Amino acid sequence: MVEMSCPSCGRAGQVPNEKLHTRLVCRKCHVVFHVEPSGRTVLGEPLSSKEQRKEAKEKEKKAEAHSMFEGIELPSLSDLTSFKDNLSDGSIPVKPALGVLGGIVALWFVWGFFNGPPESVADRARYAVQCLANDDLGRLKSYAAGSTADDLVRWYDAVHPQLESQRKSWSSKEASVQVVVVEEDANANRGEVEAFITPAAPSMQAASVLPPAGSKSTAAVVKDPGPLAFHMKWTYSGGHWWIDGAQTLAIAPQAAQ
């Protein structure tokens, strides 16, 4: 058993080892959280295997860039002064010259790392929409840009009831998420996606149940309602896409107003 406390209300408790990194709900405040293998409690759903691999790769890249930069010894002011004096003597000191060259190479690698291909707004949006489909407001707020978190909460309070209403007629309790990119311009810090939440496709076994040939069945074919569709505005900052809660709230579906 692992000792832990709720990250929201502080309620103490114990978690079996096999429940680490799984979805937990506090019995006191009902917030969703999970416990990492290290014992640290974190608000929201646990990351999927794909998200964990992606996060680990990002951390590994940053660690490599940091260690590479630390291994470079940049020339001091005295080295540069002696380098200038040696030039007048017609000789070039090898150590300061290599230091300058190494510093330039290190800066070039660091610049390339932080200015590489930007993160895709589609991937980021898919994670955020999945939070809505999972009723996970706490984690959805972590995708909000700066001071727009309160606007994002109001947007959630407007759109989530529509999802709950449609769920009542779903043939499946599971949801399927789709995202279509309307605009993606990292240089202008501007993005927009259209998202769709639909019931997951029924299993093949359920779909194969048909009435016997020649039988007169009067049962109507039950069809799931159309998808819950909405637009989300995004802004690019610090190498990541963030939900612009204010603009997203402003373009919320009319039915949600």
DRENVEXPA-751316 format. One record per residue (C-alpha): x, y, z; residue number from 1; residue in three letters. Coordinates in nm, 4 decimals. Layout:
BEGIN
X:X, Y:Y, Z:Z, n:NUM, res:ALA
...
This chain:
BEGIN
X:0.0000, Y:0.0000, Z:0.0000, n:1, res:MET
X:0.1159, Y:0.3531, Z:-0.0795, n:2, res:VAL
X:0.0386, Y:0.6434, Z:0.1550, n:3, res:GLU
X:-0.1138, Y:0.9425, Z:-0.0263, n:4, res:MET
X:-0.3394, Y:1.2453, Z:0.0134, n:5, res:SER
X:-0.5955, Y:1.3984, Z:-0.2235, n:6, res:CYS
X:-0.4294, Y:1.6796, Z:-0.4270, n:7, res:PRO
X:-0.7513, Y:1.8838, Z:-0.4010, n:8, res:SER
X:-0.8828, Y:1.8543, Z:-0.0447, n:9, res:CYS
X:-0.5895, Y:1.6834, Z:0.1284, n:10, res:GLY
X:-0.7854, Y:1.3790, Z:0.2479, n:11, res:ARG
X:-0.5320, Y:1.1120, Z:0.3512, n:12, res:ALA
X:-0.5552, Y:0.7520, Z:0.2444, n:13, res:GLY
X:-0.3780, Y:0.4504, Z:0.1031, n:14, res:GLN
X:-0.3616, Y:0.3142, Z:-0.2511, n:15, res:VAL
X:-0.2737, Y:-0.0479, Z:-0.3436, n:16, res:PRO
X:0.0357, Y:-0.0818, Z:-0.5612, n:17, res:ASN
X:-0.1729, Y:-0.2231, Z:-0.8462, n:18, res:GLU
X:-0.3833, Y:0.0987, Z:-0.8469, n:19, res:LYS
X:-0.0843, Y:0.3235, Z:-0.9200, n:20, res:LEU
X:-0.1237, Y:0.5243, Z:-1.2414, n:21, res:HIS
X:-0.4946, Y:0.4444, Z:-1.2663, n:22, res:THR
X:-0.8032, Y:0.6670, Z:-1.2453, n:23, res:ARG
X:-0.8991, Y:0.7438, Z:-0.8819, n:24, res:LEU
X:-1.1851, Y:0.9527, Z:-0.7361, n:25, res:VAL
X:-1.1645, Y:1.1211, Z:-0.3957, n:26, res:CYS
X:-1.4469, Y:1.0045, Z:-0.1680, n:27, res:ARG
X:-1.4613, Y:1.3453, Z:0.0013, n:28, res:LYS
X:-1.4445, Y:1.6054, Z:-0.2797, n:29, res:CYS
X:-1.5045, Y:1.3668, Z:-0.5752, n:30, res:HIS
X:-1.2154, Y:1.5093, Z:-0.7792, n:31, res:VAL
X:-1.0494, Y:1.2792, Z:-1.0324, n:32, res:VAL
X:-0.6771, Y:1.2173, Z:-0.9757, n:33, res:PHE
X:-0.4087, Y:0.9521, Z:-1.0074, n:34, res:HIS
X:-0.0971, Y:0.8461, Z:-0.8168, n:35, res:VAL
X:0.2291, Y:0.8238, Z:-1.0061, n:36, res:GLU
X:0.4662, Y:0.5279, Z:-0.9456, n:37, res:PRO
X:0.6850, Y:0.7687, Z:-0.7446, n:38, res:SER
X:0.3959, Y:0.8245, Z:-0.5016, n:39, res:GLY
X:0.3136, Y:1.1804, Z:-0.6160, n:40, res:ARG
X:-0.0603, Y:1.2577, Z:-0.6513, n:41, res:THR
X:-0.1652, Y:1.4480, Z:-0.9642, n:42, res:VAL
X:-0.5033, Y:1.5984, Z:-1.0584, n:43, res:LEU
X:-0.6731, Y:1.4547, Z:-1.3675, n:44, res:GLY
X:-0.6710, Y:1.1297, Z:-1.5604, n:45, res:GLU
X:-0.3422, Y:0.9359, Z:-1.5895, n:46, res:PRO
X:-0.1592, Y:0.9829, Z:-1.9168, n:47, res:LEU
X:-0.2016, Y:0.7120, Z:-2.1774, n:48, res:SER
X:0.0986, Y:0.5084, Z:-2.2902, n:49, res:SER
X:0.1245, Y:0.7215, Z:-2.6060, n:50, res:LYS
X:0.1174, Y:1.0468, Z:-2.4064, n:51, res:GLU
X:0.3775, Y:0.9108, Z:-2.1616, n:52, res:GLN
X:0.6133, Y:0.8202, Z:-2.4467, n:53, res:ARG
X:0.5701, Y:1.1625, Z:-2.6048, n:54, res:LYS
X:0.6331, Y:1.3423, Z:-2.2742, n:55, res:GLU
X:0.9382, Y:1.1239, Z:-2.2047, n:56, res:ALA
X:1.0820, Y:1.2057, Z:-2.5484, n:57, res:LYS
X:1.0386, Y:1.5791, Z:-2.4904, n:58, res:GLU
X:1.2114, Y:1.5554, Z:-2.1513, n:59, res:LYS
X:1.4923, Y:1.3488, Z:-2.3038, n:60, res:GLU
X:1.5489, Y:1.6039, Z:-2.5814, n:61, res:LYS
X:1.5625, Y:1.8912, Z:-2.3325, n:62, res:LYS
X:1.7994, Y:1.6981, Z:-2.1059, n:63, res:ALA
X:2.0323, Y:1.6214, Z:-2.3993, n:64, res:GLU
X:2.0363, Y:1.9845, Z:-2.5096, n:65, res:ALA
X:2.1010, Y:2.1007, Z:-2.1520, n:66, res:HIS
X:2.3841, Y:1.8525, Z:-2.0903, n:67, res:SER
X:2.5428, Y:1.9327, Z:-2.4282, n:68, res:MET
X:2.5358, Y:2.3040, Z:-2.3534, n:69, res:PHE
X:2.6858, Y:2.2502, Z:-2.0067, n:70, res:GLU
X:2.9732, Y:2.0504, Z:-2.1554, n:71, res:GLY
X:3.0904, Y:2.3480, Z:-2.3622, n:72, res:ILE
X:3.3404, Y:2.5755, Z:-2.1947, n:73, res:GLU
X:3.2971, Y:2.9236, Z:-2.3390, n:74, res:LEU
X:3.6056, Y:3.1447, Z:-2.3519, n:75, res:PRO
X:3.6519, Y:3.4003, Z:-2.0772, n:76, res:SER
X:3.7230, Y:3.7688, Z:-2.1306, n:77, res:LEU
X:4.0935, Y:3.7120, Z:-2.0668, n:78, res:SER
X:4.1006, Y:3.4352, Z:-2.3286, n:79, res:ASP
X:3.9459, Y:3.6671, Z:-2.5861, n:80, res:LEU
X:4.1946, Y:3.9429, Z:-2.4945, n:81, res:THR
X:4.4912, Y:3.7082, Z:-2.5336, n:82, res:SER
X:4.3400, Y:3.5850, Z:-2.8591, n:83, res:PHE
X:4.3473, Y:3.9405, Z:-2.9935, n:84, res:LYS
X:4.7094, Y:3.9878, Z:-2.8780, n:85, res:ASP
X:4.8169, Y:3.6620, Z:-3.0403, n:86, res:ASN
X:4.6584, Y:3.7669, Z:-3.3681, n:87, res:LEU
X:4.8852, Y:4.0717, Z:-3.3726, n:88, res:SER
X:5.1829, Y:3.8368, Z:-3.3205, n:89, res:ASP
X:5.0734, Y:3.6251, Z:-3.6158, n:90, res:GLY
X:4.9894, Y:3.3171, Z:-3.4066, n:91, res:SER
X:4.6416, Y:3.1744, Z:-3.3274, n:92, res:ILE
X:4.5889, Y:3.0078, Z:-2.9861, n:93, res:PRO
X:4.4191, Y:2.6728, Z:-3.0357, n:94, res:VAL
X:4.2273, Y:2.6464, Z:-2.7051, n:95, res:LYS
X:4.0434, Y:2.9832, Z:-2.7228, n:96, res:PRO
X:3.9691, Y:2.9277, Z:-3.0909, n:97, res:ALA
X:3.8163, Y:2.5868, Z:-3.0200, n:98, res:LEU
X:3.6180, Y:2.7381, Z:-2.7323, n:99, res:GLY
X:3.4681, Y:3.0038, Z:-2.9571, n:100, res:VAL
X:3.3877, Y:2.7466, Z:-3.2247, n:101, res:LEU
X:3.2341, Y:2.5105, Z:-2.9672, n:102, res:GLY
X:3.0182, Y:2.7904, Z:-2.8281, n:103, res:GLY
X:2.8879, Y:2.8754, Z:-3.1750, n:104, res:ILE
X:2.8049, Y:2.5092, Z:-3.2448, n:105, res:VAL
X:2.6283, Y:2.4729, Z:-2.9089, n:106, res:ALA
X:2.4205, Y:2.7842, Z:-2.9667, n:107, res:LEU
X:2.3274, Y:2.6585, Z:-3.3132, n:108, res:TRP
X:2.2044, Y:2.3254, Z:-3.1733, n:109, res:PHE
X:2.0077, Y:2.4955, Z:-2.8946, n:110, res:VAL
X:1.8500, Y:2.7377, Z:-3.1426, n:111, res:TRP
X:1.7527, Y:2.4486, Z:-3.3685, n:112, res:GLY
X:1.6009, Y:2.2575, Z:-3.0768, n:113, res:PHE
X:1.3791, Y:2.5414, Z:-2.9549, n:114, res:PHE
X:1.2914, Y:2.6620, Z:-3.3044, n:115, res:ASN
X:1.2198, Y:2.3257, Z:-3.4651, n:116, res:GLY
X:0.8849, Y:2.2173, Z:-3.6104, n:117, res:PRO
X:0.6007, Y:2.3483, Z:-3.3888, n:118, res:PRO
X:0.3647, Y:2.1205, Z:-3.2020, n:119, res:GLU
X:0.0536, Y:2.0189, Z:-3.3976, n:120, res:SER
X:-0.2672, Y:2.1909, Z:-3.2843, n:121, res:VAL
X:-0.4612, Y:1.8780, Z:-3.3914, n:122, res:ALA
X:-0.2808, Y:1.6551, Z:-3.1390, n:123, res:ASP
X:-0.3190, Y:1.9087, Z:-2.8589, n:124, res:ARG
X:-0.6871, Y:1.9634, Z:-2.9390, n:125, res:ALA
X:-0.7566, Y:1.5904, Z:-2.9478, n:126, res:ARG
X:-0.6286, Y:1.5530, Z:-2.5906, n:127, res:TYR
X:-0.8391, Y:1.8508, Z:-2.4733, n:128, res:ALA
X:-1.1599, Y:1.7295, Z:-2.6412, n:129, res:VAL
X:-1.1052, Y:1.3856, Z:-2.4864, n:130, res:GLN
X:-1.1037, Y:1.5591, Z:-2.1461, n:131, res:CYS
X:-1.4500, Y:1.7006, Z:-2.2254, n:132, res:LEU
X:-1.5703, Y:1.3560, Z:-2.3363, n:133, res:ALA
X:-1.4361, Y:1.2099, Z:-2.0069, n:134, res:ASN
X:-1.6030, Y:1.4851, Z:-1.7947, n:135, res:ASP
X:-1.2558, Y:1.5882, Z:-1.6747, n:136, res:ASP
X:-1.2801, Y:1.9651, Z:-1.6217, n:137, res:LEU
X:-0.9701, Y:1.9752, Z:-1.4016, n:138, res:GLY
X:-0.7397, Y:1.8465, Z:-1.6724, n:139, res:ARG
X:-0.9173, Y:2.0470, Z:-1.9443, n:140, res:LEU
X:-0.8316, Y:2.3666, Z:-1.7532, n:141, res:LYS
X:-0.4628, Y:2.2750, Z:-1.7765, n:142, res:SER
X:-0.4871, Y:2.3425, Z:-2.1519, n:143, res:TYR
X:-0.6199, Y:2.6983, Z:-2.1030, n:144, res:ALA
X:-0.4107, Y:2.9986, Z:-2.2061, n:145, res:ALA
X:-0.3060, Y:3.2322, Z:-1.9259, n:146, res:GLY
X:-0.5972, Y:3.4215, Z:-1.7750, n:147, res:SER
X:-0.8662, Y:3.2504, Z:-1.9895, n:148, res:THR
X:-0.9163, Y:2.9515, Z:-1.7577, n:149, res:ALA
X:-1.2348, Y:3.1007, Z:-1.6069, n:150, res:ASP
X:-1.3764, Y:3.1590, Z:-1.9569, n:151, res:ASP
X:-1.2950, Y:2.7977, Z:-2.0428, n:152, res:LEU
X:-1.4863, Y:2.6810, Z:-1.7342, n:153, res:VAL
X:-1.7904, Y:2.8849, Z:-1.8461, n:154, res:ARG
X:-1.7587, Y:2.7311, Z:-2.1923, n:155, res:TRP
X:-1.7486, Y:2.3841, Z:-2.0344, n:156, res:TYR
X:-2.0612, Y:2.4638, Z:-1.8277, n:157, res:ASP
X:-2.2380, Y:2.5642, Z:-2.1512, n:158, res:ALA
X:-2.1282, Y:2.2785, Z:-2.3785, n:159, res:VAL
X:-2.1094, Y:1.9863, Z:-2.1360, n:160, res:HIS
X:-2.4902, Y:1.9760, Z:-2.0748, n:161, res:PRO
X:-2.5367, Y:1.9243, Z:-2.4494, n:162, res:GLN
X:-2.3042, Y:1.6251, Z:-2.4328, n:163, res:LEU
X:-2.4923, Y:1.4853, Z:-2.1334, n:164, res:GLU
X:-2.8233, Y:1.5285, Z:-2.3176, n:165, res:SER
X:-2.6990, Y:1.3408, Z:-2.6243, n:166, res:GLN
X:-2.5498, Y:1.0620, Z:-2.4148, n:167, res:ARG
X:-2.8988, Y:0.9636, Z:-2.2956, n:168, res:LYS
X:-2.9801, Y:0.8312, Z:-2.6440, n:169, res:SER
X:-2.6389, Y:0.6782, Z:-2.7213, n:170, res:TRP
X:-2.6218, Y:0.3055, Z:-2.7833, n:171, res:SER
X:-2.2685, Y:0.3044, Z:-2.6404, n:172, res:SER
X:-2.1299, Y:0.4601, Z:-2.3236, n:173, res:LYS
X:-1.7926, Y:0.5143, Z:-2.4889, n:174, res:GLU
X:-1.7203, Y:0.8298, Z:-2.6909, n:175, res:ALA
X:-1.5234, Y:0.8794, Z:-3.0109, n:176, res:SER
X:-1.3360, Y:1.2070, Z:-3.0697, n:177, res:VAL
X:-1.2478, Y:1.3635, Z:-3.4050, n:178, res:GLN
X:-1.0692, Y:1.6932, Z:-3.4757, n:179, res:VAL
X:-1.0505, Y:1.8919, Z:-3.8004, n:180, res:VAL
X:-0.7978, Y:2.1762, Z:-3.8270, n:181, res:VAL
X:-0.9570, Y:2.4972, Z:-3.9558, n:182, res:VAL
X:-0.6502, Y:2.7193, Z:-3.9066, n:183, res:GLU
X:-0.2967, Y:2.6592, Z:-3.7787, n:184, res:GLU
X:-0.0454, Y:2.9454, Z:-3.7828, n:185, res:ASP
X:0.2185, Y:2.9192, Z:-3.5085, n:186, res:ALA
X:0.3965, Y:3.2338, Z:-3.6314, n:187, res:ASN
X:0.0784, Y:3.4369, Z:-3.5813, n:188, res:ALA
X:-0.0014, Y:3.2514, Z:-3.2540, n:189, res:ASN
X:-0.3405, Y:3.1609, Z:-3.3946, n:190, res:ARG
X:-0.5252, Y:2.8331, Z:-3.4430, n:191, res:GLY
X:-0.8770, Y:2.6966, Z:-3.4715, n:192, res:GLU
X:-1.0223, Y:2.3457, Z:-3.4818, n:193, res:VAL
X:-1.3667, Y:2.1936, Z:-3.5255, n:194, res:GLU
X:-1.4265, Y:1.9028, Z:-3.2907, n:195, res:ALA
X:-1.6802, Y:1.6214, Z:-3.2982, n:196, res:PHE
X:-1.7833, Y:1.3869, Z:-3.0161, n:197, res:ILE
X:-1.9869, Y:1.0816, Z:-3.1196, n:198, res:THR
X:-2.0748, Y:0.7504, Z:-2.9550, n:199, res:PRO
X:-1.8142, Y:0.4841, Z:-3.0213, n:200, res:ALA
X:-1.8971, Y:0.2342, Z:-3.2953, n:201, res:ALA
X:-2.0878, Y:-0.0718, Z:-3.1647, n:202, res:PRO
X:-1.9068, Y:-0.4033, Z:-3.1453, n:203, res:SER
X:-1.9212, Y:-0.6423, Z:-3.4409, n:204, res:MET
X:-2.1100, Y:-0.8948, Z:-3.2297, n:205, res:GLN
X:-2.3883, Y:-0.6481, Z:-3.1525, n:206, res:ALA
X:-2.4023, Y:-0.5276, Z:-3.5116, n:207, res:ALA
X:-2.4411, Y:-0.8818, Z:-3.6463, n:208, res:SER
X:-2.7656, Y:-0.9564, Z:-3.4593, n:209, res:VAL
X:-3.0362, Y:-0.9515, Z:-3.7315, n:210, res:LEU
X:-3.3986, Y:-1.0784, Z:-3.7285, n:211, res:PRO
X:-3.4492, Y:-1.4260, Z:-3.8810, n:212, res:PRO
X:-3.5218, Y:-1.4374, Z:-4.2529, n:213, res:ALA
X:-3.8914, Y:-1.4091, Z:-4.3301, n:214, res:GLY
X:-3.9806, Y:-1.2822, Z:-3.9849, n:215, res:SER
X:-4.2038, Y:-0.9776, Z:-3.9525, n:216, res:LYS
X:-4.0253, Y:-0.7465, Z:-3.7151, n:217, res:SER
X:-4.1870, Y:-0.4143, Z:-3.6365, n:218, res:THR
X:-3.8975, Y:-0.2903, Z:-3.4220, n:219, res:ALA
X:-3.7562, Y:0.0390, Z:-3.5453, n:220, res:ALA
X:-3.3862, Y:0.0694, Z:-3.6142, n:221, res:VAL
X:-3.2329, Y:0.2835, Z:-3.3404, n:222, res:VAL
X:-2.9892, Y:0.5396, Z:-3.4699, n:223, res:LYS
X:-2.7539, Y:0.7471, Z:-3.2613, n:224, res:ASP
X:-2.8001, Y:1.1239, Z:-3.2885, n:225, res:PRO
X:-2.5613, Y:1.3368, Z:-3.4867, n:226, res:GLY
X:-2.2264, Y:1.4319, Z:-3.3336, n:227, res:PRO
X:-2.1802, Y:1.7100, Z:-3.0814, n:228, res:LEU
X:-1.9854, Y:1.9628, Z:-3.2888, n:229, res:ALA
X:-1.8124, Y:2.2815, Z:-3.1742, n:230, res:PHE
X:-1.5185, Y:2.5077, Z:-3.2591, n:231, res:HIS
X:-1.2223, Y:2.5862, Z:-3.0336, n:232, res:MET
X:-0.9821, Y:2.8797, Z:-3.0642, n:233, res:LYS
X:-0.6140, Y:2.8229, Z:-2.9833, n:234, res:TRP
X:-0.3045, Y:3.0368, Z:-2.9292, n:235, res:THR
X:0.0610, Y:2.9299, Z:-2.9630, n:236, res:TYR
X:0.3062, Y:3.0152, Z:-2.6845, n:237, res:SER
X:0.6193, Y:2.8590, Z:-2.5370, n:238, res:GLY
X:0.6286, Y:2.5767, Z:-2.7906, n:239, res:GLY
X:0.2720, Y:2.4587, Z:-2.7104, n:240, res:HIS
X:-0.0829, Y:2.5293, Z:-2.8230, n:241, res:TRP
X:-0.3206, Y:2.6622, Z:-2.5549, n:242, res:TRP
X:-0.6996, Y:2.7059, Z:-2.5610, n:243, res:ILE
X:-0.8094, Y:3.0687, Z:-2.5853, n:244, res:ASP
X:-1.0994, Y:3.0345, Z:-2.3430, n:245, res:GLY
X:-1.2443, Y:3.3805, Z:-2.4128, n:246, res:ALA
X:-1.2636, Y:3.3369, Z:-2.7902, n:247, res:GLN
X:-1.3808, Y:2.9759, Z:-2.7607, n:248, res:THR
X:-1.6638, Y:3.0854, Z:-2.5290, n:249, res:LEU
X:-1.7589, Y:3.3634, Z:-2.7724, n:250, res:ALA
X:-1.8156, Y:3.1159, Z:-3.0587, n:251, res:ILE
X:-1.9898, Y:2.8468, Z:-2.8501, n:252, res:ALA
X:-2.2898, Y:2.6826, Z:-3.0252, n:253, res:PRO
X:-2.6114, Y:2.8863, Z:-3.0036, n:254, res:GLN
X:-2.7884, Y:2.6002, Z:-2.8298, n:255, res:ALA
X:-2.5366, Y:2.6273, Z:-2.5465, n:256, res:ALA
X:-2.5867, Y:2.9972, Z:-2.4823, n:257, res:GLN
